[in-house]
């Protein structure tokens, strides 16, 4: 696809990310000469009827994402949606998203751990991730669950003019949600979550339905990583990660990882990471407000401070 023009408008330049269900390219809108992100769903082996259903669902999801991004600047904007056929005859639907210049939080965390990261305080975590919490709170208020909250889906941008950290939440699981709604089967396995940030109910439906509490779980894992400088869940196999996520005696809280953050904050995070979905905070707004209270501030008044993800650990 590199060097090809999609629908006469988008010149594909390079691949920037790939998952089990999609590939993201950097492209240029040839009329406006503006960079865009082109997300292509791997869904080639479908019947004509299934293609029609999937594209219709893809359009609905794109419209929903566009509506959410209009209400919240921390959600990556959707610009266009469509489908094309490759030279090999593969039919592929796509979404065009705004191009963001920044680094995924995942890359910053990985770099920080390699260099000896200085732990973030709860105040710094609030300053960085409040836009993400706001984006999830808006989605939850509309009955939408992200289902794949992870550092790789948080893009950290350059600070605003007043010095406040900026970030945006990416990928509302559009491909997986559309496939489920359209009730189609593709030739590839579509994952709706990342195992290292998966909640028990995502590994095993006997734990309950996914919902806003699923996003709370994943967001809490990111908070724990920032507070401790360590991966909350670690391992290379689905089975190993599932065992950690579902073990009620091994909750990945700061205290369990050897970091004392105070009893109040520990209790909030332990609740967010409970195996029982009924015991977790029911939405991102409830969770984040509790976290802000524990940090002695409010998300709206978090200070304008840089996030020291890559500083050397203090002696």
BADREN-576771 format. One record per residue (C-alpha): residue in one letter; chain; x, y, z. Coordinates in steps of 0.02 Angstrom, whole numbers, plus 32768, in hexadecimal, padded with zeros to 4 digits. Example, Ala and Ser with C-alpha at 12.3 -4.5 7.8 and 13.67 -1.06 7.14 Angstrom:
2
(A A (8267 7F1F 8186))
(S A (82AC 7FCB 8165))
END
This chain:
315
(X A (8000 8000 8000))
(X A (8094 8075 8017))
(X A (8092 80F6 7F8C))
(X A (7FDF 80D1 7F57))
(X A (7F50 814E 7F57))
(X A (7EB0 811A 7FB0))
(X A (7E0D 815B 7F65))
(X A (7E73 81DB 7F08))
(X A (7E8C 8241 7FA6))
(X A (7F04 81EC 801E))
(X A (7FB8 81CA 7FEA))
(X A (7FFC 813F 805A))
(X A (80AC 8165 8098))
(X A (80DE 80E8 811E))
(X A (809F 806B 819E))
(X A (80A3 80AC 8250))
(X A (8049 8023 82B3))
(X A (7FFD 7F76 829D))
(X A (7F8E 7F0B 830C))
(X A (7F34 7E67 82F5))
(X A (7E9E 7EC1 82AB))
(X A (7EE0 7F5C 8252))
(X A (7F71 7FBB 8206))
(X A (7F8E 8076 821B))
(X A (7FE7 80D9 8194))
(X A (8021 818C 818A))
(X A (7FD5 81D8 80EE))
(X A (7FBF 8282 809F))
(X A (7F1B 82CE 8068))
(X A (7F53 82FD 7FB8))
(X A (7ED7 838C 7FA2))
(X A (7EF6 83E0 804A))
(X A (7FAC 83A8 805A))
(X A (7F8D 8378 810E))
(X A (7FCB 82DC 8168))
(X A (7F49 825E 81A4))
(X A (7F48 81B4 81F7))
(X A (7EFA 812D 818B))
(X A (7EBB 8098 81F2))
(X A (7E97 8000 8186))
(X A (7E33 7F6D 81CA))
(X A (7E70 7EBE 819F))
(X A (7DCB 7E78 8160))
(X A (7DEB 7E3E 80B0))
(X A (7D9A 7D91 80AA))
(X A (7CE3 7DC1 80B7))
(X A (7C47 7DA1 8052))
(X A (7BF3 7E31 7FF8))
(X A (7B68 7E36 807A))
(X A (7BE4 7E34 8109))
(X A (7C47 7EC1 80B9))
(X A (7BAB 7F2C 80AD))
(X A (7B80 7F0C 8164))
(X A (7C31 7F2B 81A0))
(X A (7C45 7FCC 813E))
(X A (7B9E 800D 817F))
(X A (7BD5 7FE8 8231))
(X A (7C7E 8037 820E))
(X A (7C28 80D6 81D2))
(X A (7BBB 80DB 826F))
(X A (7C53 80C6 82DE))
(X A (7CB1 814E 827F))
(X A (7C1E 81C4 8294))
(X A (7C18 819D 834E))
(X A (7CD2 81BD 8362))
(X A (7CC0 8261 8304))
(X A (7C32 8295 8378))
(X A (7C98 826A 8414))
(X A (7D33 82C3 83D6))
(X A (7CCE 8360 83B6))
(X A (7C9E 8362 846E))
(X A (7D48 8332 84B4))
(X A (7DEF 8371 8473))
(X A (7E46 82DB 84C1))
(X A (7DF8 8261 8446))
(X A (7E4F 8248 839E))
(X A (7DE1 828F 8314))
(X A (7D95 8225 828A))
(X A (7D9C 827A 81DE))
(X A (7D5B 81FD 815F))
(X A (7D29 8147 8144))
(X A (7D20 80D6 80AD))
(X A (7D5F 8037 805B))
(X A (7DD2 800A 7FCB))
(X A (7E0F 7F71 7F6C))
(X A (7ECA 7F4B 7F62))
(X A (7F28 7F13 7EC6))
(X A (7F19 7E62 7F0A))
(X A (7E5C 7E70 7F14))
(X A (7E4F 7E82 7FD1))
(X A (7DBE 7EEE 800C))
(X A (7DF1 7F5C 809F))
(X A (7D8C 7FDC 8100))
(X A (7DE7 8071 814B))
(X A (7DD5 8106 81BD))
(X A (7E33 81AA 81AA))
(X A (7E69 81FA 824E))
(X A (7EC3 8298 827B))
(X A (7F80 8287 8279))
(X A (7FCE 82A4 8323))
(X A (8083 82D7 833D))
(X A (80BB 828E 83E1))
(X A (80F0 81EE 8436))
(X A (8085 8160 8479))
(X A (8089 8158 8536))
(X A (80C3 80A4 8520))
(X A (8165 80DE 84CD))
(X A (8185 815C 8558))
(X A (8167 80DA 85DF))
(X A (81DA 805D 8589))
(X A (8263 80DF 8574))
(X A (824E 8117 8627))
(X A (825F 8067 866C))
(X A (82FA 804A 8603))
(X A (834C 80EA 8643))
(X A (8318 80DB 86F9))
(X A (8275 813A 8706))
(X A (824C 81B1 8793))
(X A (81A2 8182 87D7))
(X A (8111 81F6 87B1))
(X A (80AE 8241 8840))
(X A (7FF1 8236 8843))
(X A (7FED 82F1 881B))
(X A (8055 82D4 877E))
(X A (7FE8 8240 874B))
(X A (7F4D 82AC 875C))
(X A (7F9E 8335 86F4))
(X A (7FC9 82BC 8668))
(X A (7F34 8247 865F))
(X A (7E9F 82B6 868A))
(X A (7E7B 82D1 85CF))
(X A (7E75 8214 85B7))
(X A (7E01 8200 864C))
(X A (7D92 828A 8607))
(X A (7D8B 8233 855E))
(X A (7D59 818F 85AE))
(X A (7CDA 81E6 861E))
(X A (7C87 8232 8584))
(X A (7C84 8189 852C))
(X A (7C3C 8134 85C5))
(X A (7BB5 81B9 85D1))
(X A (7B84 8189 851E))
(X A (7B80 80CF 8549))
(X A (7C25 80AB 84F1))
(X A (7CB3 8042 8536))
(X A (7D60 8054 84EA))
(X A (7D98 7FA2 8517))
(X A (7E4E 7FBF 84E7))
(X A (7E91 8047 855A))
(X A (7F4E 8036 8560))
(X A (7FEA 80A5 8557))
(X A (7FF8 807F 849D))
(X A (7F4F 80D2 8482))
(X A (7F80 8170 84E1))
(X A (7FDF 81EC 8474))
(X A (8046 826B 84D7))
(X A (8053 830F 8478))
(X A (80BA 83AC 8491))
(X A (8081 8410 852A))
(X A (8003 849B 850D))
(X A (8037 8552 850E))
(X A (8015 855C 85C9))
(X A (8085 84C6 85EB))
(X A (7FFB 844A 860E))
(X A (801C 8399 85D0))
(X A (7FB1 8362 853D))
(X A (7F7F 82B5 8505))
(X A (7EF8 8263 849B))
(X A (7EA0 81BD 84A6))
(X A (7EA8 8154 8408))
(X A (7E4B 80BF 83C0))
(X A (7DA1 80A0 840D))
(X A (7DA8 7FEC 83D3))
(X A (7D49 801C 8336))
(X A (7D76 7F83 82D1))
(X A (7D49 7F05 8358))
(X A (7CA8 7F5E 8388))
(X A (7C70 7F6A 82D4))
(X A (7C94 7EB3 82B5))
(X A (7C2B 7E80 834A))
(X A (7B9A 7EF1 831C))
(X A (7B9A 7EB8 8268))
(X A (7BA7 7E03 82A3))
(X A (7C25 7DD4 821F))
(X A (7CB9 7D60 8224))
(X A (7D5E 7D96 81D7))
(X A (7DF2 7D30 81A0))
(X A (7E59 7D75 8231))
(X A (7E3F 7D74 82EB))
(X A (7E06 7E1F 8325))
(X A (7E3E 7E48 83D5))
(X A (7DDA 7EC7 8437))
(X A (7E5C 7EDC 84BF))
(X A (7F16 7ED3 84E6))
(X A (7F3C 7E44 8560))
(X A (7FB9 7EA8 85C8))
(X A (7F2C 7F23 85F1))
(X A (7E9C 7EA8 85ED))
(X A (7E1B 7E9D 8678))
(X A (7DE2 7DF3 86B9))
(X A (7D3C 7DFE 865A))
(X A (7D9B 7E14 85B6))
(X A (7DFB 7D73 85D2))
(X A (7D65 7D12 8612))
(X A (7CAF 7D4B 85FB))
(X A (7C7D 7CE9 8696))
(X A (7CBF 7D7F 86F9))
(X A (7C36 7DEB 86AB))
(X A (7C14 7E5E 8619))
(X A (7C8F 7EE0 85DE))
(X A (7C5D 7F94 8600))
(X A (7CA0 803A 8641))
(X A (7CEA 7FDB 86D5))
(X A (7D59 7F80 8658))
(X A (7DA6 8027 8623))
(X A (7DB8 8056 86DB))
(X A (7E20 7FB9 86F5))
(X A (7E96 7FE1 8664))
(X A (7EA6 8099 8693))
(X A (7ED2 8064 8744))
(X A (7F5C 7FF4 8700))
(X A (7FA7 8089 86A4))
(X A (7F9F 80F2 8743))
(X A (7FF9 8067 87A2))
(X A (8082 8061 871E))
(X A (809E 811C 872B))
(X A (80A0 8118 87EA))
(X A (8115 8082 87F7))
(X A (8182 808A 875C))
(X A (815A 7FD2 873E))
(X A (80E5 7F6E 86D0))
(X A (8049 7F46 8734))
(X A (8033 7EA0 86D9))
(X A (80C4 7E4A 8683))
(X A (80D9 7DB0 8619))
(X A (80DF 7D77 8565))
(X A (804E 7CFB 8560))
(X A (7F93 7D12 8562))
(X A (7F84 7C8C 85E7))
(X A (8001 7CDE 865C))
(X A (7FB1 7D8A 864D))
(X A (7F04 7D42 8665))
(X A (7F3D 7CE8 8703))
(X A (7F80 7D8C 874B))
(X A (7EE6 7DF0 871C))
(X A (7E6D 7D70 8764))
(X A (7EC7 7D44 8807))
(X A (7E6A 7D9C 8895))
(X A (7F01 7D88 8908))
(X A (7F7B 7DDB 888F))
(X A (7F38 7E87 8868))
(X A (7FB4 7EF5 8807))
(X A (7FAD 7F8A 887D))
(X A (8040 7FFC 88AB))
(X A (8051 7FA7 8954))
(X A (805B 7EFC 8901))
(X A (80E6 7F41 8892))
(X A (8147 7F83 8927))
(X A (8116 803B 8921))
(X A (80BD 8091 89B1))
(X A (8042 8112 896F))
(X A (7FDD 8124 8A0E))
(X A (7F48 80C1 8A4B))
(X A (7EC3 812E 89FA))
(X A (7F0B 8128 894B))
(X A (7F32 806E 895E))
(X A (7E7C 804A 8989))
(X A (7E3B 80AB 88F2))
(X A (7EAE 804D 887C))
(X A (7E8B 7FA6 88CD))
(X A (7DD1 7FC3 88B2))
(X A (7DED 7FF4 87FC))
(X A (7E51 7F53 87E4))
(X A (7DD8 7EDF 883C))
(X A (7DB3 7E3C 87E3))
(X A (7CFA 7E55 8809))
(X A (7CB2 7ED4 8790))
(X A (7C2B 7F02 880E))
(X A (7CAD 7F44 8887))
(X A (7D09 7FB6 880E))
(X A (7CE0 806D 87F2))
(X A (7C53 8069 8770))
(X A (7C9E 80EB 86FA))
(X A (7D3A 814E 86D3))
(X A (7CEE 81EB 871E))
(X A (7CCF 8199 87C7))
(X A (7D7C 814B 87C8))
(X A (7DD7 81EA 8795))
(X A (7D7B 8259 8810))
(X A (7DAB 81E1 889C))
(X A (7E5F 81E1 8860))
(X A (7E63 829F 885B))
(X A (7E1D 82A8 890A))
(X A (7EA5 8233 8946))
(X A (7F27 82A1 88F2))
(X A (7EE5 833A 894B))
(X A (7EB1 8394 88AD))
(X A (7E2D 8390 8825))
(X A (7E4C 8359 8772))
(X A (7E1A 8406 8734))
(X A (7E9C 845E 879F))
(X A (7F2E 83E4 878E))
(X A (7FCE 844C 8783))
(X A (802A 8471 86E2))
(X A (80C4 8405 86FA))
(X A (812D 839B 8685))
(X A (811E 82DF 8697))
(X A (81CA 8296 86C3))
(X A (81B4 81EF 866B))
(X A (826A 81E3 8637))
(X A (82CC 822F 86C7))
(X A (834D 81CA 8723))
(X A (8310 817F 87C5))
(X A (833F 81EF 8856))
(X A (83C7 81A8 88C8))
END
